[in-house]
């Protein structure tokens, strides 16, 4: 899920990755400067939040 997709709500981007580190790289590219949640099915894997220039917080 991507927060604030430009319409004032959230958006969803489905993708597949070969590994968890590849998934983070792909998600970061889609996030741009927005916060995102990473899900695998119904399981919340974590979230990425833009903490500063070139700095992301993973939780």
C-alpha positions in Angstrom: 0.0 0.0 0.0 1.3 3.4 -0.9 0.1 6.4 1.2 -1.3 9.5 -0.7 -1.2 8.4 -4.3 -2.1 11.9 -5.4 -5.8 11.4 -5.0 -5.7 11.9 -1.3 -6.0 8.2 -0.5 -3.9 5.1 -0.7 -2.9 3.1 -3.7 -1.9 -0.5 -4.2 1.0 -1.8 -6.3 1.4 -5.5 -6.8 4.8 -6.9 -7.7 6.9 -10.0 -7.3 10.5 -10.1 -6.2 13.1 -12.9 -6.1 14.2 -12.0 -2.5 13.3 -9.7 0.4 16.1 -7.3 -0.4 15.0 -7.1 -4.0 11.4 -6.4 -2.8 12.8 -3.5 -0.7 14.6 -2.0 -3.7 11.5 -2.3 -5.9 9.2 -0.9 -3.1 11.6 2.1 -2.6 11.4 2.9 -6.3 7.6 2.9 -6.2 7.5 4.9 -2.9 9.4 8.0 -4.1 8.9 10.3 -1.1 5.8 8.5 0.3 5.3 6.0 3.1 4.5 2.4 2.1 3.5 -0.8 3.7 4.8 -4.1 2.4 2.4 -7.1 2.5 2.8 -10.7 1.6 -0.8 -11.8 1.2 -2.6 -10.9 4.5 0.7 -10.6 6.4 2.2 -7.2 7.0 5.9 -7.6 6.4 6.9 -4.0 7.3 6.8 -0.4 6.2 9.1 2.1 4.6 9.0 5.8 5.6 11.0 8.6 4.1 13.1 10.0 7.0 15.3 12.4 5.1 17.2 12.9 1.9 18.6 9.5 0.9 17.4 8.1 4.2 14.6 5.6 4.7 13.2 4.1 7.9 12.3 0.5 7.8 9.9 -0.9 10.5 
